[in-house]
Amino acid sequence: MSTNLDGRGTVSLATYLFTRLRQLGVRAVHMSYPSYNPIYAFNGHARVKGISALFTQYGVGELNALNAVAGAYVEYSPMVHIVGCPARKTYRVGGVVQHSLGDGKLRVHANIWKHYTVAQAALFNPMTAIELIDQTLQACVQESRPVYLEMPSDMVTVAVQEEPLATPLHLSPLTNDQEIEDEVLETVLNHIYASKQPYVLVDGLAASDQIVDEVNRFASTTGFPTLSYTFGGGIVDGSLPNYHGIDAGKFGTLDFTPYTSTADLCLLFSPFLTNVNMQSYTNIPPKCITISFGRKVIGVGYAGTLSLYVKSVLRKLLDKIDTSRLPNVQKALSPPDYSAPIYQDTFNLRLSSHFRPKDVIICANATPLPGGRGFVLPLDVTLIINSSIWLSIGHMLPAAQGVALAQRELNTGGRTILFEGDGSFQVSAQELSTVIKHKLDAYIFLINNSRYTYERMLHGEDQEYKDVARWNYLMTLEMMGAPRKGEGDYTVDTYDVSTWGDLMPTLEDSKFWDGKGPKMVNVRMDLMDMAKRFKPVLKMQGDLLRADPGLE
Amino acid sequence: MSTNLDGRGTVSLATYLFTRLRQLGVRAVHMSYPSYNPIYAFNGHARVKGISALFTQYGVGELNALNAVAGAYVEYSPMVHIVGCPARKTYRVGGVVQHSLGDGKLRVHANIWKHYTVAQAALFNPMTAIELIDQTLQACVQESRPVYLEMPSDMVTVAVQEEPLATPLHLSPLTNDQEIEDEVLETVLNHIYASKQPYVLVDGLAASDQIVDEVNRFASTTGFPTLSYTFGGGIVDGSLPNYHGIDAGKFGTLDFTPYTSTADLCLLFSPFLTNVNMQSYTNIPPKCITISFGRKVIGVGYAGTLSLYVKSVLRKLLDKIDTSRLPNVQKALSPPDYSAPIYQDTFNLRLSSHFRPKDVIICANATPLPGGRGFVLPLDVTLIINSSIWLSIGHMLPAAQGVALAQRELNTGGRTILFEGDGSFQVSAQELSTVIKHKLDAYIFLINNSRYTYERMLHGEDQEYKDVARWNYLMTLEMMGAPRKGEGDYTVDTYDVSTWGDLMPTLEDSKFWDGKGPKMVNVRMDLMDMAKRFKPVLKMQGDLLRADPGLE
């Protein structure tokens, strides 16, 4: 801090920005130098910490980030993407500089981000820069989506007013017209009181809609049978007696359709109705029994019709609800059947018993993702089954690195546990190097079925190009410079298992679960193994594809 | 092929497209499944084969390709980028499908490509699809830049006319107004005949301008001292007695400024005058002595003023030139000084003697790139110092994979020789897995200085974040499943060297140069080593940066 001519304090624009980020809870900025994987790390970090910041280089760096940031945009993850740009005079003269298109048009890259972020700030003018920063960061938090900041190199040290930093950004939830809100609540409550077989269905946008607490209180207060969609896994407290797990229609580990197909009310929170999340639209409740609560829109059906901020509505709903008028339905669901003999199913169930509060569980796309539905989660375990629509392979190992960093910062004793596919591991394996370099702690269970099993189920089991190259996966850590056993206090452990006989002694060893260092388990599974009840949905999709390629 | 109702032959749209690609010389289509690295491979392939084709998946795949294709666009490399899209009806109904933005707007991704490709074809209409394909491929070849094709999944098998395939695409060079061309030629020839100290300066766009043959004939016919810019390395036949190598001003292995600074004519072919290529604009000839020949524009100065197709102009220039009227300047340059003791310089010079005709030499960005200026290339060796402006780290290992595949297809005995940095290797190491999977042959010299030396020179030697994680690089091949020595006829060789005593026996072993299998040499160099004469240019840039950050 310094003092300018009229006696007021100034700070550099960079300090202003980073102070604002710190006020929002950001403690680390991921840099995309040199690879694109750190952007996924930053995504993982954001999912745990609420908001993250990423710094990339003009052109080559930011374009590598596009896929990952687009995924965050699509799935409502808040991120601040700062791009280090050429100096302003380079823009003025249209310089032919590195990482540009060579035609003097230097804002082409920036213009693309209008389609993949919810707000953009071009910090070219010292008079407006801090206002732009404040507006953009506000949009990031309130919309829970990525934003984009262009920082020309000669703006970094420009002096700006320090005084606005004394006032935190205005981020409180937005309020509704009281009269409309009361009318809507009356209608909703009447539906609830009149119902005989209601259930609660929670989807993944509840986190970005910031109603996780309200949804859990609603489920707990009403005692209604509560399910999640795949994308919503981990939102509802797993220890609630009326929470029954993931609703994957007839394709889940548990089949809830005997109850849901005859229900007369579905309260649908934060829906994100993609083809993947909906199991090709097979597990969606009828419109006429559904009341949906979106971030800004509420009503009968899937999309809602009335513009209201959901957080305010839910808080008042919880205040007003008269529990004596609720139907009694707690025991309406059939008991779980855990006798499934298929390998990946058994694996997921057995692993679940080792999860602890504050753990973060991360499931890669493809087979680990549907497998993750079989987890039985204790209270306060976060499950990041990230993707219901973007589904970018290679995302989750770097994301786990970001989560591990967030866990260290939060220091709650929570562990980072990744279930990774062999195919996706090969996409972004070098991010293990970052884990080692920063001495982070993480579990990596590699679900090794030697191929893109998910894709084979979809496109045909005999497609050679869907084979994964045969790596010696457990060598990766040493290759990337990890210390050997006995060299210092940060050491890696590796395990190669193909039977329960191999794996059980490890799982039963309390030292294994101490959460220290990277622990990598190569779990060799059958070539075509995946969650038992998920096979039919993929086979069905594959058959439809072959009959009508237009469906993909 | 089948026959339709009016008796004419039809083929599927996919067959039509792939037949056209085959007619253009494409023999392999790279798929971006699952990673972004194959796009760089495809770039390498294109540089050797002239044109390549890439297939990616809608959304996640194509956005990962953006950085690499943007680099090809900027640096005039012809590529056909085909994106496998959802079916047309998904677009009509605005479906919320995987890899989309979830808002029903399915063409957002496609619209971005207008900025990074020279032509785009949305193959949604069977009536116009083949015409669009033909136009787009023609643009790709004639402009020597990437094009973009959207292929909805239900268009793949649509039947189209086969008959147009009988006529190859019209790709012959475009011709000029004869009168204007003759006038210009007279002026150019008068300047040449009147000059006393002329030289020829060749830049990298000569390849995409398709005038490599004409430029070489011009250099050979006139005998004028001939130099290349960094980006133009490998264009001029290294065995020409009047070709003297790369002009890096005062910062090259050889300093040509005693001659060039007093020259009275510079014939500049295919200029691409970026800040990097021009050594921060220090090695550019004065405008008043320069006649530049761009693809479509010719004239005095750097950019030219007259719209003429250069290939036609050069062919007529070679016909008309009267060699008896040329100044005799063959011996005007000072002899080379090869006594530089610095390691990377010595290394490059010694390695050069092992290059053979048809070899392709690939230099990664950062230290190998300026180091590559020191190579002395025999006839018919291609040097891919790719980047003069895009400079995306991690590009060259996958590019080498693409080159190795092209070498196998061409079957000339030429080898693929990569000089890779340790930092860039970590970005895209998994592409070695593709080399192994397809049993390709390649040399990988890893210039291992434990850090981003280039960046340290630029930003300060003490910047910890510029350190590269310490990998055991030579384990990579085994980790990725390469067979060990003695297991079958495809085996890898690895070498760990830090002195000439380690390296010389290997270089002198003819078996080492047999070109079989992957051979990886970990060359441990001094932390801050790089081409001797390149150090000052980076130091200068770094000093300027610290004094005025606006210059980056």
Boltz contact constraints between the chains, C-beta under 6 A:
constraints:
  - contact:
      token1: [A, 34]
      token2: [B, 393]
      max_distance: 6.0
  - contact:
      token1: [A, 34]
      token2: [B, 423]
      max_distance: 6.0
  - contact:
      token1: [A, 34]
      token2: [B, 427]
      max_distance: 6.0
  - contact:
      token1: [A, 35]
      token2: [B, 427]
      max_distance: 6.0
  - contact:
      token1: [A, 60]
      token2: [B, 67]
      max_distance: 6.0
  - contact:
      token1: [A, 60]
      token2: [B, 392]
      max_distance: 6.0
  - contact:
      token1: [A, 63]
      token2: [B, 66]
      max_distance: 6.0
  - contact:
      token1: [A, 63]
      token2: [B, 67]
      max_distance: 6.0
  - contact:
      token1: [A, 63]
      token2: [B, 70]
      max_distance: 6.0
  - contact:
      token1: [A, 64]
      token2: [B, 67]
      max_distance: 6.0
  - contact:
      token1: [A, 66]
      token2: [B, 63]
      max_distance: 6.0
  - contact:
      token1: [A, 66]
      token2: [B, 66]
      max_distance: 6.0
  - contact:
      token1: [A, 67]
      token2: [B, 60]
      max_distance: 6.0
  - contact:
      token1: [A, 67]
      token2: [B, 63]
      max_distance: 6.0
  - contact:
      token1: [A, 67]
      token2: [B, 64]
      max_distance: 6.0
  - contact:
      token1: [A, 70]
      token2: [B, 63]
      max_distance: 6.0
  - contact:
      token1: [A, 74]
      token2: [B, 101]
      max_distance: 6.0
  - contact:
      token1: [A, 74]
      token2: [B, 102]
      max_distance: 6.0
  - contact:
      token1: [A, 87]
      token2: [B, 550]
      max_distance: 6.0
  - contact:
      token1: [A, 89]
      token2: [B, 550]
      max_distance: 6.0
  - contact:
      token1: [A, 96]
      token2: [B, 274]
      max_distance: 6.0
  - contact:
      token1: [A, 97]
      token2: [B, 275]
      max_distance: 6.0
  - contact:
      token1: [A, 98]
      token2: [B, 276]
      max_distance: 6.0
  - contact:
      token1: [A, 98]
      token2: [B, 389]
      max_distance: 6.0
  - contact:
      token1: [A, 98]
      token2: [B, 391]
      max_distance: 6.0
  - contact:
      token1: [A, 101]
      token2: [B, 74]
      max_distance: 6.0
  - contact:
      token1: [A, 102]
      token2: [B, 74]
      max_distance: 6.0
  - contact:
      token1: [A, 102]
      token2: [B, 389]
      max_distance: 6.0
  - contact:
      token1: [A, 108]
      token2: [B, 115]
      max_distance: 6.0
  - contact:
      token1: [A, 112]
      token2: [B, 112]
      max_distance: 6.0
  - contact:
      token1: [A, 115]
      token2: [B, 108]
      max_distance: 6.0
  - contact:
      token1: [A, 153]
      token2: [B, 549]
      max_distance: 6.0
  - contact:
      token1: [A, 153]
      token2: [B, 550]
      max_distance: 6.0
  - contact:
      token1: [A, 153]
      token2: [B, 552]
      max_distance: 6.0
  - contact:
      token1: [A, 154]
      token2: [B, 549]
      max_distance: 6.0
  - contact:
      token1: [A, 154]
      token2: [B, 550]
      max_distance: 6.0
  - contact:
      token1: [A, 274]
      token2: [B, 96]
      max_distance: 6.0
  - contact:
      token1: [A, 275]
      token2: [B, 97]
      max_distance: 6.0
  - contact:
      token1: [A, 276]
      token2: [B, 98]
      max_distance: 6.0
  - contact:
      token1: [A, 389]
      token2: [B, 98]
      max_distance: 6.0
  - contact:
      token1: [A, 389]
      token2: [B, 102]
      max_distance: 6.0
  - contact:
      token1: [A, 391]
      token2: [B, 98]
      max_distance: 6.0
  - contact:
      token1: [A, 392]
      token2: [B, 60]
      max_distance: 6.0
  - contact:
      token1: [A, 393]
      token2: [B, 34]
      max_distance: 6.0
  - contact:
      token1: [A, 423]
      token2: [B, 34]
      max_distance: 6.0
  - contact:
      token1: [A, 426]
      token2: [B, 430]
      max_distance: 6.0
  - contact:
      token1: [A, 427]
      token2: [B, 34]
      max_distance: 6.0
  - contact:
      token1: [A, 427]
      token2: [B, 35]
      max_distance: 6.0
  - contact:
      token1: [A, 430]
      token2: [B, 426]
      max_distance: 6.0
  - contact:
      token1: [A, 433]
      token2: [B, 469]
      max_distance: 6.0
  - contact:
      token1: [A, 437]
      token2: [B, 469]
      max_distance: 6.0
  - contact:
      token1: [A, 469]
      token2: [B, 433]
      max_distance: 6.0
  - contact:
      token1: [A, 469]
      token2: [B, 437]
      max_distance: 6.0
  - contact:
      token1: [A, 469]
      token2: [B, 481]
      max_distance: 6.0
  - contact:
      token1: [A, 470]
      token2: [B, 481]
      max_distance: 6.0
  - contact:
      token1: [A, 471]
      token2: [B, 480]
      max_distance: 6.0
  - contact:
      token1: [A, 471]
      token2: [B, 481]
      max_distance: 6.0
  - contact:
      token1: [A, 472]
      token2: [B, 479]
      max_distance: 6.0
  - contact:
      token1: [A, 475]
      token2: [B, 479]
      max_distance: 6.0
  - contact:
      token1: [A, 476]
      token2: [B, 479]
      max_distance: 6.0
  - contact:
      token1: [A, 479]
      token2: [B, 472]
      max_distance: 6.0
  - contact:
      token1: [A, 479]
      token2: [B, 475]
      max_distance: 6.0
  - contact:
      token1: [A, 479]
      token2: [B, 476]
      max_distance: 6.0
  - contact:
      token1: [A, 479]
      token2: [B, 479]
      max_distance: 6.0
  - contact:
      token1: [A, 480]
      token2: [B, 471]
      max_distance: 6.0
  - contact:
      token1: [A, 481]
      token2: [B, 469]
      max_distance: 6.0
  - contact:
      token1: [A, 481]
      token2: [B, 470]
      max_distance: 6.0
  - contact:
      token1: [A, 481]
      token2: [B, 471]
      max_distance: 6.0
  - contact:
      token1: [A, 549]
      token2: [B, 153]
      max_distance: 6.0
  - contact:
      token1: [A, 549]
      token2: [B, 154]
      max_distance: 6.0
  - contact:
      token1: [A, 550]
      token2: [B, 87]
      max_distance: 6.0
  - contact:
      token1: [A, 550]
      token2: [B, 89]
      max_distance: 6.0
  - contact:
      token1: [A, 550]
      token2: [B, 153]
      max_distance: 6.0
  - contact:
      token1: [A, 550]
      token2: [B, 154]
      max_distance: 6.0
  - contact:
      token1: [A, 552]
      token2: [B, 153]
      max_distance: 6.0
